Amino acid sequence: MVSPELSQFHVSQVMAKQQPGRSRPAFVGGVLVALVTVWALWSVMSPNPSFSTKFSSGSGMDCAAAAQGGNLRHDPPAATFYDDPTLSYSIEKPIRDWDEKRREWLKHHPSFAAADGGDDDRILLVTGSQSTPCKNPIGDHLLLRFFKNKVDYCRIHGYDIFYNNVLLHPKMHTYWAKIPAVRAAMVAHPEAEWIWWVDSDAAFTDMDFKLPLHRYKNHNLVVHGWTKLIYEEKSWVSINAGVFLIRNCQWSLDFMEVWASMGPQTPNYDKWGKIMRSTLPDKLFPESDDQSGLVYLLLKEREKWGDKIYVEGEYYFEGYWLEIVGTLENITERYLGIERAEPRLRRRHAEAVNEEFAAAREPFLKDAGYGRWSWRRPFITHFTGCQPCSGKHNQMYSGESCWDGMQRALNFADNQVLRSFGFEHPDLLDSASVAPLPLDFPA
């Protein structure tokens, strides 16, 4: 919208270009000023100026539907599970026949159904933090940056995101708080095939990489870990439950019901802590925790659950920050070297088509490897033990190493985002400074 002041300025500039001898009648200038003033006032007063003629695609598709890949304004009156008075979002009240309920809902909302046999299943990323301010002076800022990182990743790939900062069960706190949030997200988003929990202190450090969903087509839960450590060493750190992908289905509801039964809301909480310590020889603290509970179920109820749980160890589904942050500058140089040799990868492009350029780069990364010792960007860097909100980091390392590591990882990821906006952080330890990128960068 053009303001009246700018409109008046434009008219004065036009009039100034006329012949200095005022060869045109004086009233012409007054008429122009009057017309522009009326137009400007109309622009200010009109709440919904219409641009349909100029921008109409002619397809008749609703803008909301086009943007989200589903019709956001269509909810037929036919009864669904939402009309059932016994439905509960709480982890304590089971849901039965969930697969059938989801199918019925999708039948009434076909625009949200994924194509069969593809990797286009809908994903809802769920994350969160505490409801009170952080005790660490820089904790709230760090959590904001971690959240921005997740929002950036989801925007680039078209995923939905839910950030929760309240306890959905008052007794399920700390690491147990994620289970009620994931459970409620399944009910709130029947269109989502997968719920992806990512801890607040985990950052996406490869904004191009997408989950290889085809690997998990026969599984319902994906967690990062090592099968040898699980089944041979019975280690409580054989997996990391801070990042996991879980299918929105009845199996998952049943599994989370059993998993949650080890939590602090149950009368058997202390008992489960003792059972876990006796089962997992390297578990040193007495409390029952979600990660130990997951390892316990894999060990003791493998026949019941194991076939549907994929233990992912071939790439950084989540990676330990201490072995990653020192490699980021070298990884950056390797990627820039690829782009210097390939003009197509240096071409400026809209962020909306970033996946196309990621696919074009992939053939040049075939020798990069995955995981530790790889020069491929690590997918997710997890700052396990750093505790950015409370500041009570593991004594194995200093707080400064945690905060600097977070800054490096977040700016490393942010540079991948800012590239589409024409800027970068020249120094990964300087979050506030950016520099413009020239055309054909980095040639």
Residue, then its C-alpha position, 0 to 999 in steps of 0.5 A: m500500500v502506498s501512503p498519502e505522503l509518498s503519493q504526494f511526493h510522486v506527484s511533485q516529482v512528476m510536476a517538477k519534470q514539466q517545462p519551467g515556464r508552466s506551459r500547462p494550465a495550473f489547475v492540472g497539478g491541482v487535479l492530479v493532487a486531488l485524484v491521488t489524494v482520493w486514491a490514497l485515502w481509499s487505499v487506507m480505508s479499504p480493508n480488503p483490496s482485491f487483486s484477483t484479476k491480476f494474480s488469479s491462477g484460474s485453477g479455482m484452488d483455495c490458497a490455503a489448500a495450495a500452501q499446505g497440501g491439504n484443504l484447510r477449510h473442509d471439515p464435513p459434518a459426518a461424525t468422526f472419533y472427535d465426536d466420541p465423548t469417551l475420547s481422551y488426549s491423556i496418556e492415562k486413557p487408552i484409545r482402541d481401534w485407532d487405525e480404523k478411526r484414522r482411516e475413517w477421518l482420512k476418508h472424510h478428508p481425502s486431501f490429507a491422504a498421502a500417495d501410496g508407495g511414496d516417501d511423501d508421508r506427512i510428518l509432524l515434528v514435536t519439540g518443547s521446553q519448560s514453561t518457566p524462564c531458564k535459570n541459565p542467563i543465556g538459556d532462553h536465547l539458546l532455546l529460541r535459536f534451537f527452535k528457529n533451527k527446527v522451524d527453518y528445517c520444517r519450512i524448507h521441507g514442508y513439515d508441520i511443527f508443534y512446540n509444547n512448553v507445558l506438562l500435559h501430565p503434571k507428574m510426567h516431568t523432565y525426560w518423561a514429558k515427551i510421551p504425553a506430548v507425542r500421544a496428544a499430537m497423534v490425536a490432534h493430527p490424524e493426517a500425520e503418518w509420523i510424529w517426530w520427537v526432537d529434543s530442545d537441545a538438538a539442532f538440524t545441521d544438515m538442512d538438506f537431508k531428509l529422512p529415508l522413510h523407505r527404510y522404515k516402511n515396515h517399522n513403527l519406531v525409529v531410534h538412534g542406537w547400536t544393536k551390539l550395545i543393546y543386546e550384548e552389553k545391555s547398556w543404558v546408552s545403547i540408544n538415545a531417546g532424545v530423537f525418535l520417529i514414531r508412526n501414528c498407529q495403534w501399535s504406537l499407542d499400545f507401545m507408549e502405554v507400556w513405556a509410560s507405565m514406567g514413569p513417575q506418575t505410576p505407583n511402581y516408579d521406584k520399583w522400575g528404577k531398581i529393575m532398570r539398575s539391575t538390568l543395565p549394568d552401566k546405569l548409575f542413577p536410581e530413577s526410572d528414565d525413558q531411555s532405560g525403559l526403552v532399552y529394557l523393553l528391547l531386551k525383555e520384550r523383544e519378541k513383542w516389540g522388537d520387529k517394529i523398532y528400527v535401531e538406526g546407526e548408519y547416519y547421524f539420526e542424532g549425533y553426539w555434539l562433542e565429536i561433531v562441532g570441531t569438524l564443521e569448518n572442514i565440512t564447510e570447505r569440502y562443500l564449497g569445493i564442490e560448488r566451486a567446481e560445479p556452476r549449477l550448484r552456485r546458481r541463486h534460487a528460491e528457498a522453495v526449490n531448495e530440495e532440487f539443489a540438494a538432490a543435484r549436490e548428492p552425486f558429489l557426496k557419494d564418497a563422503g560417507y555417513g556418521r563418524w569420520s564422514w565429511r558429510r554434514p551431520f544430520i542432527t547434532h544433539f547437545t546431550g548433557c549440556q542442559p542449556c536451560s538449567g545450565k547444569h551441564n555434565q561435569m565432563y566438559s565446561g559450560e563454555s565448551c557447550w555454549d560455544g559448541m551450540q553457537r558453532a552448530l547453530n550458525f553452521a545450520d543458519n548459513q545453509v538457510l541464509r544462503s537463500f537470502g543472500f547472506e552468511h555468518p563469516d565466523l561461526l562463533d559470531s552469531a550477530s554478524v552476517a555478510p552479503l554473498p556475491l553473485d556466483f558465490p563461492a567461485 
